[in-house]
Amino acid sequence: MTCLSMLPIAQIVNKIVILFFYVCKFPTILPLSANNYGDLMGTTKHSKLLILGSGPAGYTAAVYAARANLQPVLITGMEKGGQLTTTTEVENWPGDPNDLTGPLLMERMHEHATKFETEIIFDHINKVDLQNRPFRLTGDSGEYTCDALIIATGASARYLGLPSEEAFKGRGVSACATCDGFFYRNQKVAVIGGGNTAVEEALYLSNIASEVHLIHRRDGFRAEKILIKRLMDKVENGNIILHTNRTLEEVTGDQMGVTGVRLRDTQNTDNIESLDVAGLFVAIGHSPNTAIFEGQLELENGYIKVQSGIHGNATQTSIPGVFAAGDVMDHIYRQAITSAGTGCMAALDAERYLDGLADAK
């Protein structure tokens, strides 16, 4: 029996461990804690400003809003800390050149937000009503209303959509090397994608797996130059093998999990080749988490449209009082630092909006 058979259980255990960590270290993060149990389980909780999301955008918005005495409530969502919790080294965060990891950075942001008394609640919002005032949101653990809303729900990993890929999710197919790479120590794995994420995943896995096969549909990579340089060093002197001009045709496996992948040559489509691998890591980008806002907010390719421009109120959506920040509205830059910047902007925009409501009374 290989580690693959234990992969789903291990992932569940990992989630439980993370949840236990948050319960012990940050007791106010759970809706079942004593300070808000009655509010959430019996009545609707109202706040002047509600922030959805606990990535760099959400936490930064919380810090600025709390310092402005807006008493923000932040709903974490199921992925506390956002995408950065699934990364290893963070080398491009200004002021932290050494030994900074994604989880550590998000822990610092959490502590910063709570220092200014942001109320943080662990819940997942599954329904919103933005057509009436106050705005109403329904979560797994309670209902919330607010006068202003900042949406910082980020984006989630995108998959190819192959039936065989879906069949082996959690049994050898993953979108997070830092989450699941451990299970493939000294085994052969494949990574598919051509951007920063794919190259970073391949480099990370090269220190764990015996071989890393990086598959890309084009002949060149879109990653940053410094990442490509590291990749080529590993190709020449390490254990990364490139498969360019290839697309994933099928994931193969058995009851135990993934056993290989089949690739199609994009330049000679009749050419099909097989690779024996124990795991496949999909790194082809992300999709914005905006499904619950469809039909209520104006979207563009799934991303929330904001006002932008140089005249202020840049993060306002198509509904006054609703603002968006981070990857949920940005498909171009998609950096932690830019997400934090838009989180700051959204908080300032929300403050001005709420001041206007107060003046109108």
N, C-alpha and C positions, 0 to 999 in steps of 0.2 A: 504494500500500500504506500503510495507516494503522498507528499504534502498536498497535492492537488485535491485529494479527497477531503481534506480538512479545511480547504480554503474558505468555504462559506461560513463554517463555524468560527474560524479565526477572525473573519471580518466582523461577525456579530460580537465576538468577545472584545475586539478592538473598539467598537462603538460603545459597549458597556463600560470599558475602562475609561474612555474619554468622558463619558457622561458622569461616571463616578468622580473623576478628577474635578469636573466643574461643580458638582454638588458640594464636595468637600471644601474646595478652595474658594468658590464664589456662591455661597448659599442663597443670595438674593437673585440668582439667575433663573431659578425654577418657579413656575407658576404655583406650585404646591407648597412653597415656603410660607412660613407663618405670616409674613408681612403682606401677602396678597392672596392667600388662599380664598378668603371670603369674597374678595372682589371678583376674582375670575370665575369661581365656581358658582356664585349665586347671582351676581349682577354684572352689568356692563361697566368696564373701566374706561373712564374718560380722561383725556390729557389734551393740553394745548397743542403739543407736537408729538407725533408718533413717528418713529424711524423704523423702517423695515430693513433688516440686514445687519450682519455683524462682521463685515469685512472692513478694509481701510476706509471706504466711503462712509459706511454707517457709523463706525466708531469716531471718525473725525467730525462728522456732523453732530454726534452726541456731545463731544467735548466743547465745540463752539456753542451749541445750543444751551448746554448746561451753564457755561460761563456767562451766557446772556440771561440767565435766570428764567429760562423757558420750561424748566423741569421736564425734560424730554423722557419719554418711555421708549426703550429700544427693544424690539422683538427680534430675537437672534435668527430665527429660521432653524432648519434641521442641521445645517452645516455651520456650526459656530466658528467664526473666524474666517469663513469664506475659503477661496481657493488657496490662499497663502498657507493654510494649515497642512496642505498636501505637498508643499515644496520643501527643499532642503535649504541650502545656502541662499541668502539674499545679499547680493553683492552691490546692488545699485540703490540702496536706501541711504540718502545723504546723512553723514554724521556717524554711520555705523559701518566702517570698512572691514571689520574683523569679526568673525565668528557669530554672525547674525543668521538665525534661521527663521523661516516663515512662522512656525508655531510660537517661537519666542517673541517675534515682533507683534503677533496678534495678542499674545498674553499681555504685553506691555500696553497695547492700545486699550484692551479691556480694563486694565487697572487704572489707566488714565481717565477713562470715561467714568468709572465708578468713584474715582477720587472727587469728581465734581458732582457726585450724587445723581448720576443718570440711573434711572431704574431699568434694570435689564431683566427681561423675561424670556425664558426658553419656551418658545411656542412656534407653531408653523401656521401661517395664515393661508387659508384655502378659499376664502371668498371675500370680495370687497364690494362696497356700494359707494361709488364716488359721485353719484348723481344727486344726492341729497346732503344737507348739512345738519349736523356734523357728519363727516365721513365715518362710515361704519365698516369694521373689519371683523371677520369671524375666523377664529383659530381652532386648533384641535382642543385647546384647554379653556377657551373663554372668548368673550366678545369685547371689542374695543371701539371707542369712538374718539375722534380727534378733530381739532379745528384746522390743523395743517398736517400734511403728511410728506415725509421724505422717503422715496423708494430707492433702496440701495441693495436690491436683491441679487445683484451680480449675474453671473452666467454659469452654466453647467457644461460638463464635458459632452462633446458631440460624438456620436457613434456613426458608423458607416450605414447601418440599417440592414445588414445582411442577416438572413434567417439563421445561418450557422453562427454568426457573431452573437446574436441574441441568445441562442441555445446554450452557449458556453459562458455567458456572463456570470462571474463569481466562481467559475470552474476552470479558470485559465485565461479568460478575457477580462481585462481591467483597463481603467483609464487613469490609474494613479500608481506610478512606480514606487513612490515613497511609501504608499500605503501597503502595497502587496509585493514589492520586489523581494522582500525577505524570504518569501516562500519559494523562490527560484534560485537559491544559492547553489552555485556550481552546476546549473542547468542551462540549456539553450533557450533563449527567448527572442521574440521579435517585437519591434516597435514600428508603427506605421504613422507617417506624417513627415512634413518638411519644414516646419517652423521652429520657433524657439522651444516650444514645449516638447516636441519630438526629439530634438537634439539634446535637450536637458535630460529627458527621460533615458535616452540611450547612454549618455555619459554616466548618469547615476547607476544604471543597471550594469554597466561595464565593470563596476567594482564589486558586483555581487554574482552575476551570472558567468558561466564559462564562455558563452558566446552571445553577442547581441547582433541581431540582423535588423538593420534599419532600412525600412521599405519606404520609397517615395515615388509618386507617380510621374515626377519630372526628373530632369537630369541635374538640376541645381536646387540648393536649399535656400529658404527664405529667412533663415535664422540670422542673428547678429553675427558680425564678423568674428568677434572674439570666441563665440560658441563654435562657429565653423572651424576655426583654427584648432580648438581643443578636440573637436570631432576628428579632424584629419590626422592629428597626432595619434589618436587612439586607433584610427584605421591603419596607420602605418606601423605603429609600434605596440598596439594592444589587441583587443579582442572584439572590435566592432567591424562588421562586414556590411558594406553598402549594397543595396539592391535598388538602383535608380531606374526610372522608366518602367515601373512595375505597379500594378494595382492588386489589391487583395481580392481574390476570386472566391475563396472559401476557407473557413476554419474547420479543420478536421479534428476528430477526437473520438473518445469512447466514454463509457460510464464513469471513468476515473477523471476525465477532464480533457483538455486540449493535448493533442499529440503532434499537430503540425498545421501548416498553412499552405494554400495553393495560390500561386501568383501568376498574373497574366502580363506578358510583355506588351507595353503600349505601342511599341514600334513594329512588332510582329505579333498581332493578336492571336495567331494560331499557336503561339508558343506558351505553354503552361509548364511551370516548374513547381516542385514541392520542396518545402523545408520542414525538417523535423525540429519542432520547438515545443517546450512545455508550457509556454505562456505567451500571450499576445497583449501588448499594451497599445491602446488606441490613443493617438495624440494628434487629432486633426482639427482642433479648435474647440470653440464653445458656442453654446446657444444661450441667449439672454433668458432669464427667468421671469417671463412676462405673461404667462398664459392666463393668469387670473385677471389681468388688466385688459385683455382683448375685448373690444366692443365698448370700452369705457374711455381709454386713453388713445390718443393718436400714436400709432406705431409705424416704424419703417423697417422692413425685414425683421420684424420681431423686437427691434430696439425701440425704447421709448423716445419719442421726439421731444426735444426741449427747445426753448426759445433761442438760446445762444446769443450771439451778438456782443456788442461792446457797451450797451446801454443799461446794464444791470438786469437783474431778474433772469439771468441766463439759464438757470436750471428749472425754470417753470415748465410744466407740461402743458397739454392742451386744456387742462382744468386749473383755474386759479386756486392756489392753496395746495396744489399737489406738485411736488418737486422730485427730480430724479438725479441720482449721482452714481458715479462708478461705471462698471462694465455693463450695467443694464441700459445705459444710454450712450455708451462709447464702444464702437467696434473698430476704431482706428488705433488708438494709443494703447489701451488695455494694460496699463502699468499700475502698480500699487501706489506710486507717488501721484499719478494723475487722478486716480480714484480718490485718494485722500484730498487732493485739491478741490475736486468737484464736491466732495462731502462738505468741505468748508464753505464753498459757494452756496450750496443748498441750504445750509444752516443760516447763513446771512440773509439769503432770499426769504427763507421762512420767517426769520425775525422781523424783517420789514413788512411782510404780509400780515403777520399777527399784530404788529404795531398799527397797521392800517385798520384792522378790524376793531381794535380798541378805540382808535380815534373816531370811528364811525358811530360808536355807541353813544 
